[in-house]
Amino acid sequence: MATFDPAEATATYLSKLSPEAHSRAVAYTQGGHWILLWTAVISLAIYVLLVRSGVLVRLRDRLEARGFGPLWVSALVLGAAFVAETLLNLPWSVYADWARERSYGLSSQPLAGWLGESALASVIGLPVTLALAVGIYALIRRAPKTWWLWSAGLIAACSVAIMVVAPVYIAPLFNKYEPAPPGAVRDAVVALAEANGVPSDRIFIYDGSRQSNRYTANVAGLFGSTRIAMSDVMFAKGADLAEVRAVVGHEMGHYVLNHGWRNAIVLSILAVLALFTVDRLFAPAARWLGARGVRGLADPAGYPVVVAILVGLGLISTPVTASLTRIGEAEADRFSLERVNEPDGLARALVKTIEYRAATPGPIEEVLFYEHPSVGSRVRRAMDWKAAHPADVVPVTVVPPPARPG
């Protein structure tokens, strides 16, 4: 009997894509690294423009002259700033988030559809962001020495609230979620959920192809809002039962291992550090950016200075945040292998993600930018698992795709 070679099996899986397809994936992935930089540069340019134009300072002065109190001044000045930055950033967003995706075949969504969903996201997101920002400025006024600590707690609470609300009330505004129909796929997912303590009463297939051609699934929600959702792209790309089990097992790993809670805690710690840095750097940054008329950190007219600092911090901390996410993805892979034991199903699914995630980056590139372990390394771990558990290999079961949402 031939000896199973994990390295050879990995190479075989990666060779399922042509050299041209791999080159295209590398171009897309490495271009994405530049997108990170240019997004930060363009954002900084917008904030410098808002600061030096003095428009927020003049708006603040007019509102105060008309007798508006600090709360209303903050709300109206920040609201104007949010609308301005959204509109000024729109051309870049059209390129980076829509045109570029279509050029690489990762989306077929028309521009009108993308613009409509972006507008809907703004209608939902801007009021929430505005309320959070007004709350933070109120904390700055009331607790000028410790505002950054209280604000980090407020941000964490909002993050948890969004995790609870989003699957039930927000996600269905952008996609149609249909209960997975009876059959092998649903039965397999229900069995996995029940075996791993995941709620099994809300299993959906959604029309993810409406926005993207990416192969994906997720388990989202907290406190009774948890649901399992699989994009119709999985089935359009020929997912067999082993793939479904492996991918959903990976997503269940995030839930069972409490990655949502861990991410909320990590976000809180990073928010404390970031806001403390803002507290210390605001004055010199305001001088450097030419923020004339801004009275200090508690002045909402200085909002562009605050976010300029945060953009810089976010860019610098990319390797840290990417690595934290990458660790969670590796843990979820291991969970899937241990609890589901579909190494070939996981490998086949991973190969289908190479078109938007180059398979074999250099180690430095992976550490700096990758939020997932490289596909090559993930497939190799799956094949190492298969080699270590030869008696447990499960035969592949091909199933017809479930009905796609209308």
C-alpha positions as CSV (number, residue, x, y, z in Angstrom):
1,M,0.0,0.0,0.0
2,A,1.4,3.4,-1.0
3,T,2.4,5.7,1.8
4,F,0.4,8.9,2.0
5,D,2.7,12.0,1.5
6,P,1.1,15.2,2.9
7,A,3.5,17.4,0.9
8,E,2.6,15.7,-2.3
9,A,-1.1,15.8,-1.5
10,T,-0.8,19.6,-0.8
11,A,1.0,20.2,-4.0
12,T,-1.7,18.2,-5.9
13,Y,-4.5,20.4,-4.3
14,L,-2.7,23.6,-5.2
15,S,-2.1,22.5,-8.7
16,K,-5.8,22.3,-9.3
17,L,-5.5,26.0,-10.3
18,S,-3.6,27.0,-13.4
19,P,-0.4,29.0,-13.1
20,E,-2.3,31.9,-14.6
21,A,-5.0,31.7,-11.9
22,H,-2.3,31.6,-9.2
23,S,-0.6,34.7,-10.7
24,R,-4.0,36.5,-10.8
25,A,-4.5,35.7,-7.2
26,V,-1.1,37.0,-6.3
27,A,-1.8,40.2,-8.2
28,Y,-5.1,40.7,-6.4
29,T,-3.8,39.9,-2.9
30,Q,-0.7,42.1,-3.2
31,G,-2.7,44.8,-4.7
32,G,-4.9,44.6,-1.6
33,H,-1.9,45.4,0.5
34,W,-1.4,48.7,-1.5
35,I,-5.2,49.3,-1.1
36,L,-4.6,49.4,2.7
37,L,-2.0,52.0,2.3
38,W,-3.8,54.2,-0.2
39,T,-7.0,54.0,1.8
40,A,-5.1,55.4,4.8
41,V,-3.5,58.1,2.7
42,I,-6.8,59.2,1.1
43,S,-8.5,59.2,4.5
44,L,-5.7,61.4,5.9
45,A,-6.0,63.7,3.0
46,I,-9.8,64.1,3.6
47,Y,-9.3,64.8,7.3
48,V,-6.6,67.4,6.6
49,L,-8.9,69.1,4.1
50,L,-11.7,69.2,6.7
51,V,-9.4,70.6,9.3
52,R,-7.7,73.3,7.1
53,S,-11.0,74.4,5.5
54,G,-12.3,75.5,8.9
55,V,-15.8,74.4,7.9
56,L,-16.4,72.5,11.1
57,V,-15.1,75.4,13.3
58,R,-17.5,77.8,11.5
59,L,-20.4,75.4,11.9
60,R,-19.6,75.1,15.6
61,D,-19.5,78.8,16.1
62,R,-22.8,79.4,14.3
63,L,-24.5,76.7,16.4
64,E,-23.2,78.1,19.6
65,A,-24.3,81.6,18.6
66,R,-27.8,80.3,18.1
67,G,-27.8,78.9,21.7
68,F,-27.3,75.2,21.0
69,G,-25.8,73.3,23.9
70,P,-22.7,71.0,23.9
71,L,-24.7,67.9,23.1
72,W,-26.5,69.3,20.1
73,V,-23.3,71.0,18.9
74,S,-21.5,67.7,19.0
75,A,-24.2,65.9,17.2
76,L,-24.6,68.4,14.4
77,V,-20.9,69.1,13.9
78,L,-20.0,65.4,13.9
79,G,-23.0,64.5,11.7
80,A,-21.8,67.1,9.1
81,A,-18.2,65.6,9.4
82,F,-19.5,62.1,8.8
83,V,-21.5,63.1,5.8
84,A,-18.6,65.1,4.3
85,E,-16.1,62.3,4.7
86,T,-18.5,59.7,3.3
87,L,-19.1,61.8,0.2
88,L,-15.4,62.8,-0.3
89,N,-14.4,59.1,0.1
90,L,-17.0,57.8,-2.3
91,P,-14.9,57.8,-5.5
92,W,-12.2,55.8,-3.9
93,S,-14.7,53.4,-2.4
94,V,-16.3,52.9,-5.8
95,Y,-12.9,51.8,-7.1
96,A,-11.6,49.8,-4.2
97,D,-14.8,48.1,-3.2
98,W,-16.7,47.7,-6.4
99,A,-14.7,48.3,-9.7
100,R,-11.6,46.4,-8.5
101,E,-13.7,43.4,-7.3
102,R,-15.5,43.2,-10.7
103,S,-12.2,43.5,-12.6
104,Y,-11.0,40.4,-10.9
105,G,-14.2,38.5,-11.4
106,L,-15.0,38.5,-7.7
107,S,-18.3,40.3,-8.1
108,S,-21.0,40.7,-10.7
109,Q,-23.0,43.3,-8.8
110,P,-24.0,46.3,-10.9
111,L,-22.9,49.8,-9.8
112,A,-26.5,50.8,-9.0
113,G,-26.9,47.8,-6.7
114,W,-23.6,48.6,-5.0
115,L,-24.4,52.2,-4.5
116,G,-27.8,51.3,-3.2
117,E,-26.4,49.0,-0.6
118,S,-23.7,51.5,0.4
119,A,-26.4,54.1,0.9
120,L,-28.4,51.7,3.0
121,A,-25.3,50.9,5.1
122,S,-24.8,54.6,5.6
123,V,-28.4,55.1,6.7
124,I,-27.9,52.3,9.3
125,G,-24.4,53.0,10.3
126,L,-24.1,56.7,10.5
127,P,-26.7,57.2,13.2
128,V,-25.1,54.4,15.3
129,T,-21.7,55.8,14.8
130,L,-22.9,59.3,15.5
131,A,-24.5,58.2,18.8
132,L,-21.3,56.5,19.8
133,A,-19.2,59.5,18.9
134,V,-21.5,62.0,20.7
135,G,-21.3,59.7,23.8
136,I,-17.5,59.7,23.6
137,Y,-17.4,63.5,23.4
138,A,-19.7,63.7,26.4
139,L,-17.3,61.5,28.3
140,I,-14.4,63.8,27.3
141,R,-16.2,66.8,28.7
142,R,-17.2,65.0,32.0
143,A,-14.1,63.0,32.6
144,P,-11.2,64.7,30.8
145,K,-8.5,62.6,32.5
146,T,-10.1,59.2,32.2
147,W,-12.4,59.5,29.2
148,W,-10.3,57.1,27.1
149,L,-11.0,54.3,29.6
150,W,-14.7,54.9,29.8
151,S,-14.9,55.3,26.0
152,A,-13.3,51.9,25.4
153,G,-15.9,50.3,27.6
154,L,-18.6,52.1,25.6
155,I,-17.1,50.9,22.3
156,A,-17.0,47.3,23.6
157,A,-20.6,47.4,24.7
158,C,-21.7,48.7,21.3
159,S,-19.7,45.9,19.6
160,V,-21.5,43.3,21.6
161,A,-24.8,44.8,20.9
162,I,-24.1,44.8,17.2
163,M,-23.1,41.1,17.3
164,V,-26.5,40.4,18.9
165,V,-28.6,42.5,16.6
166,A,-26.9,42.2,13.2
167,P,-27.9,38.6,12.2
168,V,-31.6,39.2,13.0
169,Y,-32.2,42.8,11.9
170,I,-29.3,44.0,9.7
171,A,-28.1,41.1,7.6
172,P,-31.6,40.4,6.1
173,L,-31.7,44.0,4.8
174,F,-28.8,43.1,2.4
175,N,-29.5,39.5,1.6
176,K,-32.4,37.1,1.4
177,Y,-32.0,34.3,4.0
178,E,-34.0,31.1,3.4
179,P,-34.1,28.1,5.7
180,A,-32.0,25.3,4.4
181,P,-34.4,22.8,2.8
182,P,-34.7,19.3,4.1
183,G,-32.0,17.0,2.8
184,A,-28.4,15.8,3.3
185,V,-26.9,19.3,3.7
186,R,-29.3,20.4,6.4
187,D,-29.1,17.0,8.2
188,A,-25.3,17.2,8.2
189,V,-25.3,20.7,9.6
190,V,-28.0,19.9,12.2
191,A,-25.9,16.9,13.4
192,L,-22.8,19.0,13.7
193,A,-24.6,21.8,15.6
194,E,-26.1,19.4,18.0
195,A,-22.8,17.6,18.6
196,N,-21.0,20.8,19.3
197,G,-23.5,22.8,21.4
198,V,-24.4,25.2,18.6
199,P,-28.1,26.2,18.2
200,S,-29.5,24.1,15.3
201,D,-32.9,25.7,14.8
202,R,-31.7,28.6,12.5
203,I,-29.8,27.2,9.5
204,F,-30.0,29.4,6.4
205,I,-28.8,29.6,2.8
206,Y,-28.5,33.2,1.6
207,D,-27.9,34.9,-1.8
208,G,-24.3,35.9,-1.1
209,S,-23.7,35.9,-4.9
210,R,-25.7,39.1,-5.0
211,Q,-22.6,41.0,-3.8
212,S,-19.7,38.6,-4.2
213,N,-18.5,35.4,-5.8
214,R,-16.5,34.4,-2.7
215,Y,-17.0,31.0,-1.2
216,T,-18.1,31.5,2.4
217,A,-20.3,30.6,5.3
218,N,-20.6,32.0,8.9
219,V,-22.0,31.3,12.3
220,A,-23.1,34.7,13.8
221,G,-25.0,36.0,16.8
222,L,-25.1,36.0,20.6
223,F,-27.8,35.5,23.3
224,G,-30.3,33.7,21.2
225,S,-29.7,35.4,17.9
226,T,-27.2,32.8,16.7
227,R,-27.7,31.4,13.2
228,I,-25.7,29.3,10.7
229,A,-25.6,30.7,7.2
230,M,-24.1,29.4,4.0
231,S,-23.7,31.5,0.9
232,D,-25.2,30.1,-2.3
233,V,-21.8,30.6,-3.8
234,M,-20.6,27.4,-2.0
235,F,-23.1,25.3,-3.9
236,A,-22.6,27.2,-7.2
237,K,-19.0,26.2,-6.9
238,G,-19.8,22.5,-6.4
239,A,-19.5,22.1,-2.6
240,D,-19.9,18.4,-1.7
241,L,-21.1,17.2,1.7
242,A,-17.5,16.9,3.0
243,E,-16.9,20.5,2.1
244,V,-20.1,21.7,3.7
245,R,-19.2,19.8,6.9
246,A,-15.6,21.0,7.0
247,V,-16.5,24.7,6.3
248,V,-19.5,24.8,8.7
249,G,-17.3,23.0,11.3
250,H,-14.7,25.7,10.9
251,E,-17.3,28.5,11.4
252,M,-18.8,26.6,14.4
253,G,-15.3,26.6,15.8
254,H,-15.4,30.4,16.0
255,Y,-18.6,30.1,18.0
256,V,-17.7,27.3,20.3
257,L,-14.2,28.7,21.0
258,N,-15.8,32.1,21.9
259,H,-13.9,34.0,19.4
260,G,-16.6,36.7,19.3
261,W,-16.1,37.3,23.0
262,R,-12.4,37.2,22.8
263,N,-12.4,39.6,19.9
264,A,-14.6,42.0,22.0
265,I,-12.1,41.8,24.8
266,V,-9.1,42.4,22.5
267,L,-11.0,45.3,20.8
268,S,-11.5,46.8,24.3
269,I,-7.8,46.6,25.1
270,L,-6.8,48.0,21.7
271,A,-9.4,50.8,22.1
272,V,-8.0,51.7,25.5
273,L,-4.5,52.0,24.0
274,A,-5.6,53.8,20.9
275,L,-7.8,56.4,22.8
276,F,-5.0,56.9,25.4
277,T,-2.7,57.7,22.5
278,V,-5.2,60.1,21.0
279,D,-5.4,61.8,24.4
280,R,-1.6,62.3,24.4
281,L,-1.1,63.2,20.8
282,F,-4.1,65.4,20.1
283,A,-2.5,68.7,20.9
284,P,0.7,68.3,18.8
285,A,-1.3,66.6,16.0
286,A,-3.7,69.6,15.9
287,R,-0.8,72.0,15.6
288,W,0.9,69.9,12.9
289,L,-2.4,69.6,10.9
290,G,-3.1,73.3,11.2
291,A,-6.3,73.0,13.1
292,R,-7.0,76.7,13.6
293,G,-9.9,77.5,15.9
294,V,-10.1,74.1,17.5
295,R,-10.3,74.6,21.2
296,G,-9.0,71.2,22.4
297,L,-9.8,67.5,22.5
298,A,-13.4,68.1,23.7
299,D,-14.2,70.3,20.7
300,P,-16.1,68.3,18.1
301,A,-14.6,70.5,15.4
302,G,-11.3,68.7,16.2
303,Y,-12.9,65.3,15.2
304,P,-10.7,65.1,12.0
305,V,-7.6,65.4,14.1
306,V,-8.8,62.5,16.3
307,V,-9.6,60.2,13.4
308,A,-6.3,61.1,11.6
309,I,-4.5,59.8,14.6
310,L,-6.6,56.7,14.7
311,V,-6.0,56.0,11.0
312,G,-2.3,56.2,11.5
313,L,-2.5,53.9,14.5
314,G,-4.7,51.5,12.6
315,L,-2.2,51.3,9.7
316,I,0.8,50.8,12.1
317,S,-1.1,48.1,14.0
318,T,-2.2,46.1,11.0
319,P,0.3,43.3,11.7
320,V,-1.0,43.0,15.2
321,T,-4.7,42.9,14.4
322,A,-4.1,40.6,11.3
323,S,-2.1,38.2,13.5
324,L,-4.8,38.1,16.2
325,T,-7.4,37.2,13.5
326,R,-5.1,34.7,11.9
327,I,-4.6,32.9,15.1
328,G,-8.4,32.5,15.5
329,E,-8.7,31.2,12.0
330,A,-6.0,28.6,12.6
331,E,-7.8,27.5,15.8
332,A,-11.1,27.2,13.9
333,D,-9.4,25.0,11.2
334,R,-8.1,22.7,14.0
335,F,-11.5,22.6,15.6
336,S,-13.0,21.5,12.2
337,L,-10.4,18.8,11.8
338,E,-10.8,17.5,15.3
339,R,-14.6,17.6,15.5
340,V,-15.6,17.0,11.9
341,N,-12.6,15.1,10.5
342,E,-13.0,16.1,6.9
343,P,-9.4,17.0,5.9
344,D,-10.1,16.6,2.1
345,G,-13.3,18.5,2.4
346,L,-11.5,21.4,4.1
347,A,-8.7,21.3,1.5
348,R,-11.1,21.4,-1.4
349,A,-13.0,24.3,0.1
350,L,-9.8,26.2,0.8
351,V,-8.5,25.8,-2.8
352,K,-11.7,27.6,-3.9
353,T,-10.6,30.7,-1.9
354,I,-7.3,31.1,-3.6
355,E,-8.7,33.5,-6.2
356,Y,-8.9,36.2,-3.6
357,R,-6.2,34.9,-1.2
358,A,-2.9,34.0,-2.7
359,A,-1.9,30.5,-1.7
360,T,1.8,30.8,-0.9
361,P,2.9,34.2,0.3
362,G,6.3,34.8,1.8
363,P,6.5,34.6,5.6
364,I,6.9,38.3,6.1
365,E,4.0,39.1,3.9
366,E,1.8,36.7,5.7
367,V,2.7,38.1,9.2
368,L,2.2,41.7,8.1
369,F,-1.0,41.4,6.1
370,Y,-2.8,38.1,6.2
371,E,-5.9,37.8,8.4
372,H,-6.1,34.0,7.5
373,P,-3.2,31.6,7.4
374,S,-2.1,31.1,3.8
375,V,-4.1,28.5,1.9
376,G,-1.0,26.5,1.2
377,S,-0.2,26.2,4.9
378,R,-3.8,25.4,5.8
379,V,-4.1,22.7,3.2
380,R,-0.8,21.2,4.4
381,R,-2.1,21.1,8.0
382,A,-5.2,19.3,6.8
383,M,-3.1,16.8,4.9
384,D,-0.8,16.3,8.0
385,W,-4.0,15.6,10.0
386,K,-5.1,13.1,7.3
387,A,-1.7,11.4,7.5
388,A,-1.9,11.2,11.3
389,H,-5.4,9.7,11.3
390,P,-5.5,7.3,8.3
391,A,-8.1,5.1,9.8
392,D,-10.6,7.9,10.2
393,V,-10.8,9.1,6.6
394,V,-14.4,9.6,5.6
395,P,-15.5,8.8,2.0
396,V,-16.6,11.8,-0.1
397,T,-20.4,12.0,-0.5
398,V,-21.5,14.1,-3.4
399,V,-24.9,15.8,-2.9
400,P,-27.1,17.9,-5.1
401,P,-27.0,21.6,-4.0
402,P,-30.0,22.7,-2.0
403,A,-32.4,25.2,-3.5
404,R,-31.0,28.7,-3.8
405,P,-32.8,31.6,-2.3
406,G,-35.2,33.1,-4.8
